[in-house]
Amino acid sequence: MTWADFWALIATLDGEATEESCRRLAEELSSRSVPEIIGFAERHAEALHRLDQEKFGTLPVADLTARDGSPFPQSADVFLYTRCAVVAAGQAVWESVFFDVEKFAPYTSTAYDGEWLLYVPDKAYELATGEEWHRRTRYCSESYSNRDGWPHLRT
């Protein structure tokens, strides 16, 4: 799947990864071939992996503070869901954050939660084949897995 095809599918979310919008995306994707579903999963994982960078992961949650008033850090899960929200916002937003970290910051808000986007490839595969998909992608989307994005974590 090309990046253009991936972003065209993402555009069907209308900027948000809600349960409903992700269900519609999974249904649309399930009407395509299994190789296209796999291609979507690969692009999705790569898009998330590229966002897995210290400059984004160390931003605090935009609308939370600790009891002492200090910034509230993103957990690994929150950071993953935030990256999903950035991808769901579309190609223009996704590309812009690499040049301006402040464009990523609003997506750390508790108002954004892109978790539903994580399940789209699996749901599409299941709808298309009737089987569960126990898949691996070339890129890991888990937080802190991009060694280039977190150079101090290299071992």
C-alpha positions as CSV (number, residue, x, y, z in Angstrom):
1,M,0.0,0.0,0.0
2,T,1.3,3.4,-0.9
3,W,1.5,6.2,1.6
4,A,-1.1,8.1,-0.6
5,D,-3.5,5.2,-0.2
6,F,-2.8,4.9,3.5
7,W,-3.5,8.6,4.1
8,A,-6.6,8.5,1.9
9,L,-8.0,5.8,4.1
10,I,-7.0,7.7,7.3
11,A,-8.9,10.7,5.9
12,T,-12.1,8.8,6.3
13,L,-11.7,9.2,10.0
14,D,-12.4,12.9,9.7
15,G,-9.6,13.7,12.0
16,E,-10.5,11.7,15.0
17,A,-10.1,8.0,16.0
18,T,-13.4,7.4,17.6
19,E,-14.9,4.0,18.0
20,E,-17.4,4.8,15.2
21,S,-14.9,6.3,12.8
22,C,-12.5,3.4,13.3
23,R,-15.3,0.9,12.8
24,R,-16.1,2.5,9.5
25,L,-12.5,2.5,8.5
26,A,-12.1,-1.2,9.4
27,E,-15.2,-2.0,7.3
28,E,-13.8,0.0,4.3
29,L,-10.4,-1.6,4.6
30,S,-12.0,-5.1,4.9
31,S,-13.5,-4.7,1.4
32,R,-9.9,-4.7,0.1
33,S,-7.5,-7.5,-0.5
34,V,-5.6,-9.2,2.3
35,P,-2.3,-7.8,1.0
36,E,-3.8,-4.3,1.1
37,I,-4.9,-4.8,4.7
38,I,-1.4,-6.0,5.5
39,G,0.0,-3.0,3.7
40,F,-2.2,-0.7,5.7
41,A,-1.0,-2.3,8.9
42,E,2.6,-1.8,7.9
43,R,2.1,1.9,7.0
44,H,0.2,2.4,10.3
45,A,2.9,0.8,12.4
46,E,5.6,2.8,10.5
47,A,3.7,6.1,11.0
48,L,3.4,5.4,14.8
49,H,7.1,4.3,15.0
50,R,8.3,7.5,13.3
51,L,6.5,9.5,16.0
52,D,8.1,7.5,18.8
53,Q,10.6,10.1,19.6
54,E,11.8,11.6,22.9
55,K,10.9,15.2,21.8
56,F,7.2,14.0,21.7
57,G,7.2,11.4,24.5
58,T,8.6,13.8,27.1
59,L,5.9,16.4,26.6
60,P,3.5,16.6,29.5
61,V,-0.2,15.8,29.2
62,A,-1.6,19.1,28.1
63,D,-4.6,19.4,30.5
64,L,-3.3,17.6,33.6
65,T,-1.0,18.6,36.4
66,A,0.3,16.7,39.4
67,R,-0.9,17.5,42.8
68,D,1.9,19.9,43.4
69,G,1.1,21.7,40.1
70,S,4.0,20.3,38.2
71,P,3.5,18.9,34.6
72,F,1.9,15.4,34.4
73,P,4.0,13.1,32.2
74,Q,2.6,10.9,29.5
75,S,2.7,7.2,30.3
76,A,3.8,4.7,27.7
77,D,0.2,3.9,26.9
78,V,-0.9,7.5,26.8
79,F,2.0,8.3,24.5
80,L,1.0,5.5,22.1
81,Y,-2.7,6.7,22.1
82,T,-1.5,10.2,21.5
83,R,0.6,9.1,18.5
84,C,-2.5,7.4,17.2
85,A,-4.5,10.6,17.6
86,V,-1.8,12.5,15.6
87,V,-2.0,9.9,12.8
88,A,-5.8,10.0,12.8
89,A,-5.6,13.8,12.5
90,G,-4.2,13.2,9.0
91,Q,-1.2,13.5,6.8
92,A,-0.8,17.3,7.1
93,V,-0.8,17.2,10.9
94,W,1.4,14.1,11.0
95,E,4.0,15.7,8.8
96,S,3.8,19.1,10.6
97,V,4.7,17.8,14.0
98,F,8.2,16.7,12.8
99,F,9.0,20.3,12.1
100,D,7.3,21.9,15.2
101,V,6.9,19.8,18.4
102,E,4.3,22.4,19.6
103,K,2.0,21.0,16.9
104,F,2.1,17.6,18.7
105,A,1.5,19.0,22.1
106,P,-2.3,19.5,21.8
107,Y,-2.8,15.8,21.1
108,T,-1.5,14.9,24.5
109,S,-4.7,16.4,26.0
110,T,-7.1,13.9,27.5
111,A,-9.6,15.1,24.9
112,Y,-7.7,13.1,22.3
113,D,-7.4,9.4,22.6
114,G,-6.5,7.5,19.4
115,E,-6.6,4.0,20.9
116,W,-9.3,2.8,18.6
117,L,-7.0,3.3,15.6
118,L,-4.8,0.5,17.0
119,Y,-7.4,-2.1,16.4
120,V,-8.4,-1.2,12.8
121,P,-6.0,-3.6,10.9
122,D,-6.9,-6.5,13.1
123,K,-10.6,-5.8,12.8
124,A,-10.4,-5.4,9.0
125,Y,-8.5,-8.6,8.7
126,E,-11.1,-10.4,10.8
127,L,-14.0,-9.0,8.8
128,A,-12.3,-9.9,5.5
129,T,-11.2,-13.5,6.5
130,G,-13.3,-14.5,9.4
131,E,-10.1,-15.3,11.3
132,E,-8.2,-13.5,14.0
133,W,-4.9,-12.0,12.9
134,H,-1.9,-12.7,15.0
135,R,0.4,-10.4,13.1
136,R,3.8,-8.7,13.4
137,T,4.7,-5.7,11.4
138,R,8.2,-4.6,10.3
139,Y,8.0,-1.6,12.7
140,C,7.0,-1.9,16.4
141,S,4.6,0.8,17.4
142,E,5.1,0.4,21.2
143,S,6.4,3.4,23.0
144,Y,10.2,3.7,23.3
145,S,10.8,1.1,20.6
146,N,12.3,3.5,18.1
147,R,15.9,3.5,19.1
148,D,16.7,6.4,16.8
149,G,14.0,8.5,18.5
150,W,15.3,7.7,21.9
151,P,19.1,7.7,21.6
152,H,19.8,7.6,25.3
153,L,17.9,4.3,25.6
154,R,20.2,2.5,23.2
155,T,22.1,-0.4,24.7
